[in-house]
Amino acid sequence: MRIPILRLQRILLVSIQVDLTDNDAMQFQSDLVEQVAEIEALGVAIDITALDVVDSYMARVINDTASMVRLLGAEVVICGVQPFVALTLIEMGRDLLGADCAFNLGQGLEILEARIVQRADTRSIGDDDD
C-alpha cells in the first residue's frame, strides 16, 4: 500500500492513516526520500495522528526517514503523536530524535515555515520550477 505524498509548494505533506507492514514502511521511506530529492523540498510534515500504535520498528523507520530527509537539506516535523504513542515510545526507550514534533498539521506547517525562514534558505517556499 502506497502512502500518498502531497505537495504544497516546496513542502511535502504525508499522512499515515493505517498501520504499515514492514514492506509498506520501507516503500514509504523510499518514496518520500525520492520526492524530497526530486523537488528539492524545503520541508516535510509527517502526520501520524491516525496511528494508535507505533512499534519500535515504525519508530525507527520514522527516525531514519527524518534523518535522510535532513541530509538532503529539508526540515522535518512529525505531527499528531497521540499520548499513548508517546508513552509507549518512551517506555520502549525510543524517541523521535530525527525530527521536531507538533500537536497537529497546522502547527507543524508553522514550525516548518519558521525553520525555513530562520535558516535563510535562498529558495523560497513559493518557488516552483513547474
Backbone as a printed PyTorch tensor [residue, N CA C, xyz], in Angstrom:
tensor([[[  0.8350,  -1.1710,   0.0000],
         [  0.0000,   0.0000,   0.0000],
         [  0.8890,   1.2460,   0.0000]],

        [[  0.6970,   2.0910,  -0.9590],
         [  1.4810,   3.3210,  -1.0590],
         [  0.8270,   4.4380,  -0.2570]],

        [[  1.6530,   5.1930,   0.4310],
         [  1.1880,   6.3410,   1.1990],
         [  1.2460,   7.5690,   0.2920]],

        [[  0.1290,   8.2840,   0.1260],
         [  0.1450,   9.4730,  -0.7290],
         [  1.0600,  10.5620,  -0.1630]],

        [[  1.7870,  11.2170,  -1.0380],
         [  2.6510,  12.3310,  -0.6670],
         [  2.1400,  13.5580,  -1.4090]],

        [[  1.6320,  14.5190,  -0.6460],
         [  1.0670,  15.7290,  -1.2300],
         [  2.1140,  16.8360,  -1.2370]],

        [[  2.0500,  17.6500,  -2.2710],
         [  2.9910,  18.7540,  -2.3990],
         [  2.2630,  20.0770,  -2.2100]],

        [[  2.7520,  20.8900,  -1.2900],
         [  2.2440,  22.2310,  -1.0530],
         [  3.4270,  23.1720,  -1.2710]],

        [[  3.5450,  23.6310,  -2.5070],
         [  4.6990,  24.4190,  -2.9460],
         [  5.9650,  23.5900,  -2.7240]],

        [[  6.8640,  24.0200,  -1.8570],
         [  8.1170,  23.2920,  -1.6500],
         [  8.1030,  22.4670,  -0.3660]],

        [[  6.8910,  22.2140,   0.1730],
         [  6.7360,  21.3980,   1.3670],
         [  5.9340,  20.1550,   0.9970]],

        [[  6.3790,  19.0130,   1.4960],
         [  5.6690,  17.7560,   1.2630],
         [  4.8780,  17.3840,   2.5110]],

        [[  3.6450,  16.9320,   2.3080],
         [  2.7660,  16.5140,   3.3900],
         [  2.4710,  15.0390,   3.2460]],

        [[  2.6580,  14.3070,   4.3300],
         [  2.4000,  12.8740,   4.3340],
         [  1.5370,  12.5620,   5.5410]],

        [[  0.4420,  11.8540,   5.3320],
         [ -0.4120,  11.4460,   6.4290],
         [ -0.5080,   9.9270,   6.4190]],

        [[  0.0260,   9.3210,   7.4530],
         [ -0.0380,   7.8600,   7.5740],
         [ -1.3230,   7.5360,   8.3150]],

        [[ -2.2750,   6.9460,   7.5960],
         [ -3.6170,   6.7100,   8.1240],
         [ -3.8450,   5.2870,   8.6240]],

        [[ -2.9510,   4.3800,   8.2750],
         [ -3.1270,   2.9710,   8.6440],
         [ -1.7960,   2.4040,   9.1180]],

        [[ -1.8930,   1.3000,   9.8560],
         [ -0.6750,   0.6060,  10.2490],
         [ -0.0030,   0.0550,   8.9990]],

        [[  1.3090,   0.1890,   8.9380],
         [  2.0590,  -0.2420,   7.7640],
         [  2.7710,  -1.5590,   8.0140]],

        [[  2.7940,  -2.4060,   6.9980],
         [  3.6360,  -3.5880,   7.0660],
         [  5.0820,  -3.1330,   6.9320]],

        [[  6.0210,  -4.0220,   7.1900],
         [  7.4350,  -3.6610,   7.0430],
         [  7.7430,  -3.2180,   5.6200]],

        [[  7.1900,  -3.9330,   4.6440],
         [  7.4210,  -3.5610,   3.2410],
         [  6.8010,  -2.2110,   2.9050]],

        [[  5.5900,  -1.9520,   3.4210],
         [  4.9460,  -0.6550,   3.2050],
         [  5.7700,   0.4740,   3.8060]],

        [[  6.3020,   0.2430,   4.9890],
         [  7.1130,   1.2620,   5.6630],
         [  8.3700,   1.5810,   4.8510]],

        [[  9.0020,   0.5580,   4.3180],
         [ 10.2090,   0.7830,   3.5130],
         [  9.8670,   1.4780,   2.1940]],

        [[  8.7170,   1.1430,   1.6040],
         [  8.2680,   1.8030,   0.3740],
         [  7.9730,   3.2710,   0.6480]],

        [[  7.3170,   3.5490,   1.7800],
         [  7.0290,   4.9260,   2.1870],
         [  8.3330,   5.7110,   2.3130]],

        [[  9.3000,   5.1260,   2.9860],
         [ 10.5840,   5.7950,   3.1880],
         [ 11.2570,   6.1070,   1.8540]],

        [[ 11.2960,   5.1420,   0.9900],
         [ 11.9150,   5.3060,  -0.3230],
         [ 11.1930,   6.3620,  -1.1600]],

        [[  9.8600,   6.2770,  -1.1950],
         [  9.0650,   7.2360,  -1.9730],
         [  9.2770,   8.6600,  -1.4740]],

        [[  9.2660,   8.8310,  -0.1580],
         [  9.3990,  10.1710,   0.4040],
         [ 10.7770,  10.7610,   0.1210]],

        [[ 11.8120,   9.9870,   0.3260],
         [ 13.1670,  10.4780,   0.0840],
         [ 13.3570,  10.8310,  -1.3920]],

        [[ 12.8050,  10.0120,  -2.2850],
         [ 12.8850,  10.3220,  -3.7230],
         [ 12.1700,  11.6210,  -4.0560]],

        [[ 10.9820,  11.8390,  -3.4720],
         [ 10.2260,  13.0710,  -3.7220],
         [ 10.9640,  14.2930,  -3.1970]],

        [[ 11.5620,  14.1820,  -2.0200],
         [ 12.3270,  15.2970,  -1.4420],
         [ 13.4410,  15.6970,  -2.3900]],

        [[ 14.1770,  14.7060,  -2.8860],
         [ 15.2810,  14.9900,  -3.7990],
         [ 14.7800,  15.5460,  -5.1260]],

        [[ 13.6920,  14.9810,  -5.6370],
         [ 13.1770,  15.3790,  -6.9420],
         [ 12.7400,  16.8430,  -6.9810]],

        [[ 12.0380,  17.2970,  -5.9470],
         [ 11.5380,  18.6830,  -5.9650],
         [ 12.3990,  19.6320,  -5.1320]],

        [[ 13.4790,  19.0970,  -4.5550],
         [ 14.3290,  19.8920,  -3.6570],
         [ 13.4630,  20.5330,  -2.5790]],

        [[ 12.7290,  19.6840,  -1.8870],
         [ 11.7940,  20.1420,  -0.8610],
         [ 12.5180,  20.9000,   0.2380]],

        [[ 11.8390,  21.9100,   0.7530],
         [ 12.3620,  22.6820,   1.8740],
         [ 11.9290,  22.0810,   3.2070]],

        [[ 10.7960,  21.3770,   3.2030],
         [ 10.2910,  20.8030,   4.4360],
         [  9.3680,  19.6330,   4.1910]],

        [[  9.2280,  18.8070,   5.2340],
         [  8.3430,  17.6450,   5.1850],
         [  7.5760,  17.5750,   6.5000]],

        [[  6.2590,  17.4270,   6.3970],
         [  5.4070,  17.2090,   7.5660],
         [  4.8550,  15.7920,   7.4720]],

        [[  5.1400,  14.9930,   8.4920],
         [  4.6460,  13.6180,   8.5430],
         [  3.5900,  13.5550,   9.6480]],

        [[  2.3330,  13.3460,   9.2500],
         [  1.2110,  13.3310,  10.1810],
         [  0.8910,  11.8900,  10.5700]],

        [[  1.0130,  11.5890,  11.8750],
         [  0.7090,  10.2350,  12.3500],
         [ -0.4650,  10.2430,  13.3220]],

        [[ -1.3240,  11.2510,  13.2180],
         [ -2.4830,  11.3970,  14.0970],
         [ -3.3410,  10.1320,  14.1300]],

        [[ -3.5030,   9.4740,  13.0040],
         [ -4.3920,   8.3110,  12.9130],
         [ -3.7870,   7.0390,  13.4990]],

        [[ -2.4930,   7.0650,  13.8440],
         [ -1.8620,   5.8540,  14.3690],
         [ -2.0610,   5.7430,  15.8750]],

        [[ -2.7050,   4.6570,  16.2980],
         [ -2.8950,   4.4060,  17.7240],
         [ -1.6860,   3.7070,  18.3330]],

        [[ -0.8950,   3.0480,  17.4810],
         [  0.2640,   2.2960,  17.9390],
         [  1.4230,   2.5550,  16.9880]],

        [[  2.5780,   2.8290,  17.5650],
         [  3.8160,   2.9060,  16.7910],
         [  4.8000,   1.9710,  17.4860]],

        [[  5.1290,   0.8590,  16.8220],
         [  6.0560,  -0.0870,  17.4290],
         [  7.4960,   0.3840,  17.2160]],

        [[  8.4380,  -0.3550,  17.7680],
         [  9.8460,   0.0720,  17.6950],
         [ 10.3520,   0.1100,  16.2560]],

        [[  9.8610,  -0.7820,  15.4050],
         [ 10.2810,  -0.7740,  14.0040],
         [  9.7870,   0.4840,  13.2940]],

        [[  8.5080,   0.8230,  13.4850],
         [  7.9530,   2.0090,  12.8420],
         [  8.6180,   3.2750,  13.3830]],

        [[  8.9150,   3.3020,  14.6760],
         [  9.6270,   4.4490,  15.2530],
         [ 10.9970,   4.5960,  14.6020]],

        [[ 11.6760,   3.4840,  14.3800],
         [ 12.9870,   3.5270,  13.7270],
         [ 12.8620,   4.0010,  12.2840]],

        [[ 11.8350,   3.5330,  11.5780],
         [ 11.6210,   3.9730,  10.1920],
         [ 11.3730,   5.4770,  10.1480]],

        [[ 10.5470,   5.9890,  11.0530],
         [ 10.2760,   7.4270,  11.0830],
         [ 11.5590,   8.1990,  11.3870]],

        [[ 12.3290,   7.7370,  12.3800],
         [ 13.6010,   8.3830,  12.7160],
         [ 14.5570,   8.3790,  11.5380]],

        [[ 14.7260,   7.2160,  10.9300],
         [ 15.6580,   7.0930,   9.8040],
         [ 15.2080,   7.9570,   8.6270]],

        [[ 13.9070,   7.9840,   8.3690],
         [ 13.3800,   8.7980,   7.2760],
         [ 13.6520,  10.2730,   7.5400]],

        [[ 13.3960,  10.7130,   8.7670],
         [ 13.6560,  12.1060,   9.1300],
         [ 15.1350,  12.4440,   8.9490]],

        [[ 16.0090,  11.5470,   9.3470],
         [ 17.4480,  11.7810,   9.1820],
         [ 17.8370,  11.8690,   7.7090]],

        [[ 17.2690,  10.9940,   6.8920],
         [ 17.5540,  11.0180,   5.4570],
         [ 17.0840,  12.3300,   4.8270]],

        [[ 15.8790,  12.7470,   5.2000],
         [ 15.3260,  13.9890,   4.6560],
         [ 16.1970,  15.1760,   5.0570]],

        [[ 16.6500,  15.1860,   6.2960],
         [ 17.5270,  16.2790,   6.7560],
         [ 18.8580,  16.2650,   6.0150]],

        [[ 19.3860,  15.0880,   5.7480],
         [ 20.6400,  15.0000,   4.9910],
         [ 20.4850,  15.5780,   3.5880]],

        [[ 19.2690,  15.5120,   3.0540],
         [ 19.0010,  16.0780,   1.7320],
         [ 18.7490,  17.5860,   1.7950]],

        [[ 18.6600,  18.1440,   3.0130],
         [ 18.5320,  19.5830,   3.1500],
         [ 17.1630,  20.1040,   3.4930]],

        [[ 16.2350,  19.2310,   3.8330],
         [ 14.8790,  19.6680,   4.1760],
         [ 14.6580,  19.5740,   5.6870]],

        [[ 13.7640,  20.4000,   6.1790],
         [ 13.3500,  20.3470,   7.5770],
         [ 12.2560,  19.2860,   7.7160]],

        [[ 12.1020,  18.7230,   8.9230],
         [ 11.1100,  17.6720,   9.1530],
         [ 10.3620,  17.9230,  10.4550]],

        [[  9.0410,  17.7340,  10.4090],
         [  8.2200,  17.8050,  11.6140],
         [  7.2770,  16.6020,  11.6150]],

        [[  7.1920,  15.9340,  12.7680],
         [  6.2410,  14.8440,  12.9540],
         [  5.0310,  15.4410,  13.6730]],

        [[  3.8440,  15.2470,  13.1140],
         [  2.6250,  15.8620,  13.6400],
         [  1.6850,  14.8060,  14.2060]],

        [[  1.0130,  15.1650,  15.2950],
         [ -0.0900,  14.3550,  15.7920],
         [  0.2750,  13.1040,  16.5580]],

        [[  1.3850,  13.1290,  17.2830],
         [  1.7290,  11.9640,  18.0990],
         [  0.6960,  11.8570,  19.2130]],

        [[  0.0040,  10.7360,  19.2690],
         [ -1.0230,  10.5050,  20.2820],
         [ -0.3720,  10.2670,  21.6490]],

        [[ -1.0330,  10.6530,  22.7480],
         [ -0.4450,  10.4770,  24.0840],
         [ -0.0090,   9.0360,  24.3650]],

        [[ -0.8380,   8.0740,  23.9870],
         [ -0.4790,   6.6720,  24.2370],
         [  0.7580,   6.2750,  23.4420]],

        [[  0.8680,   6.7850,  22.2200],
         [  2.0440,   6.5000,  21.3900],
         [  3.2920,   7.0940,  22.0340]],

        [[  3.1930,   8.3340,  22.5060],
         [  4.3350,   8.9700,  23.1630],
         [  4.7620,   8.1740,  24.3960]],

        [[  3.7990,   7.7620,  25.2000],
         [  4.0790,   6.9810,  26.3970],
         [  4.7640,   5.6650,  26.0430]],

        [[  4.2230,   4.9790,  25.0490],
         [  4.7840,   3.6930,  24.6340],
         [  6.2120,   3.8430,  24.1120]],

        [[  6.4460,   4.8710,  23.2980],
         [  7.7920,   5.0830,  22.7560],
         [  8.8060,   5.3020,  23.8750]],

        [[  8.4510,   6.1010,  24.8560],
         [  9.3660,   6.3720,  25.9630],
         [  9.5870,   5.1180,  26.7930]],

        [[  8.5140,   4.3590,  27.0490],
         [  8.6570,   3.1140,  27.8050],
         [  9.5490,   2.1130,  27.0860]],

        [[  9.5280,   2.1320,  25.7440],
         [ 10.3780,   1.2290,  24.9560],
         [ 11.8020,   1.7640,  24.8370]],

        [[ 12.0190,   2.9750,  25.3310],
         [ 13.3420,   3.5720,  25.2070],
         [ 13.5830,   4.1580,  23.8300]],

        [[ 12.5140,   4.4290,  23.1000],
         [ 12.6150,   5.0030,  21.7560],
         [ 12.2130,   6.4700,  21.8250]],

        [[ 12.7020,   7.2300,  20.8890],
         [ 12.3400,   8.6350,  20.7940],
         [ 12.3700,   8.9960,  19.3260]],

        [[ 11.6810,  10.0600,  18.9620],
         [ 11.7220,  10.5390,  17.5850],
         [ 12.7870,  11.6230,  17.5030]],

        [[ 14.0430,  11.2000,  17.5560],
         [ 15.1730,  12.1200,  17.6350],
         [ 15.4490,  12.8570,  16.3400]],

        [[ 15.0430,  12.2820,  15.2180],
         [ 15.3840,  12.8770,  13.9340],
         [ 14.4610,  13.9830,  13.4850]],

        [[ 13.5050,  14.3640,  14.3420],
         [ 12.5290,  15.3600,  13.8900],
         [ 11.9230,  16.0950,  15.0740]],

        [[ 11.4600,  17.3050,  14.7930],
         [ 10.6700,  18.0330,  15.7750],
         [  9.2570,  17.4580,  15.7490]],

        [[  8.5090,  17.6920,  16.8160],
         [  7.1280,  17.2150,  16.8770],
         [  6.1820,  18.3880,  17.0740]],

        [[  4.9670,  18.2400,  16.5640],
         [  3.9290,  19.2600,  16.6960],
         [  2.6170,  18.5720,  17.0330]],

        [[  1.7280,  19.3220,  17.7050],
         [  0.4240,  18.7600,  18.0800],
         [ -0.4040,  18.3810,  16.8630]],

        [[ -0.3690,  19.2280,  15.8210],
         [ -1.2200,  18.9910,  14.6610],
         [ -0.5250,  19.5000,  13.3950]],

        [[ -1.1450,  19.2590,  12.2740],
         [ -0.5470,  19.6240,  10.9920],
         [ -0.3830,  21.1350,  10.8500]],

        [[ -1.3630,  21.9040,  11.3080],
         [ -1.2640,  23.3580,  11.2220],
         [ -0.0450,  23.8880,  11.9580]],

        [[  0.1420,  23.4050,  13.1830],
         [  1.3070,  23.8200,  13.9650],
         [  2.5960,  23.3120,  13.3040]],

        [[  2.5390,  22.1230,  12.7340],
         [  3.7050,  21.5670,  12.0490],
         [  4.1420,  22.4280,  10.8760]],

        [[  3.1710,  22.8980,  10.1010],
         [  3.4920,  23.7670,   8.9710],
         [  4.0710,  25.0980,   9.4400]],

        [[  3.5470,  25.6380,  10.5470],
         [  4.1000,  26.8720,  11.0990],
         [  5.5600,  26.6770,  11.5180]],

        [[  5.8460,  25.5550,  12.1540],
         [  7.2210,  25.2590,  12.5690],
         [  8.1250,  25.1400,  11.3500]],

        [[  7.6620,  24.4170,  10.3320],
         [  8.4630,  24.2690,   9.1100],
         [  8.7640,  25.6240,   8.4820]],

        [[  7.7460,  26.4470,   8.3310],
         [  7.9400,  27.7570,   7.7030],
         [  8.9190,  28.6120,   8.5030]],

        [[  8.8070,  28.5830,   9.8420],
         [  9.7230,  29.3570,  10.6860],
         [ 11.1590,  28.8500,  10.5450]],

        [[ 11.3300,  27.5430,  10.4960],
         [ 12.6810,  26.9810,  10.3490],
         [ 13.2900,  27.3230,   8.9930]],

        [[ 12.4570,  27.2970,   7.9710],
         [ 12.9450,  27.6270,   6.6230],
         [ 13.3780,  29.0920,   6.5720]],

        [[ 12.5740,  29.9650,   7.1530],
         [ 12.9290,  31.3880,   7.2020],
         [ 14.1830,  31.5960,   8.0550]],

        [[ 14.2510,  30.8950,   9.1810],
         [ 15.3790,  31.0310,  10.1070],
         [ 16.7070,  30.6570,   9.4450]],

        [[ 16.6950,  29.6360,   8.6410],
         [ 17.9470,  29.2240,   8.0040],
         [ 18.2530,  30.0580,   6.7650]],

        [[ 17.3600,  31.0140,   6.4770],
         [ 17.5490,  31.9530,   5.3630],
         [ 17.8210,  31.2140,   4.0580]],

        [[ 16.9750,  30.2320,   3.7730],
         [ 17.1260,  29.4680,   2.5420],
         [ 16.8790,  30.3820,   1.3460]],

        [[ 17.7660,  30.3420,   0.3860],
         [ 17.6370,  31.2020,  -0.7920],
         [ 16.5060,  30.7600,  -1.7010]],

        [[ 16.0610,  29.5140,  -1.5650],
         [ 14.8890,  29.0470,  -2.3080],
         [ 13.6840,  29.3780,  -1.4560]],

        [[ 12.7510,  30.1270,  -1.9840],
         [ 11.5940,  30.4780,  -1.1630],
         [ 10.5610,  29.3700,  -1.2050]],

        [[  9.6880,  29.3990,  -0.2270],
         [  8.6560,  28.3640,  -0.1030],
         [  7.7810,  28.3180,  -1.3450]],

        [[  7.4900,  29.4610,  -1.9220],
         [  6.5920,  29.5260,  -3.0630],
         [  7.2510,  29.2850,  -4.4000]],

        [[  8.5790,  29.1010,  -4.4450],
         [  9.2490,  28.8590,  -5.7240],
         [  8.8510,  27.4930,  -6.2610]],

        [[  8.3820,  27.4790,  -7.4720],
         [  8.0740,  26.2280,  -8.1600],
         [  8.7870,  26.2490,  -9.4970]],

        [[  9.4170,  25.1480,  -9.8280],
         [ 10.1020,  25.0510, -11.1020],
         [  9.1790,  24.5140, -12.1860]],

        [[  7.9270,  24.1710, -11.7820],
         [  6.9750,  23.6020, -12.7320],
         [  6.4290,  24.6650, -13.6550]]])
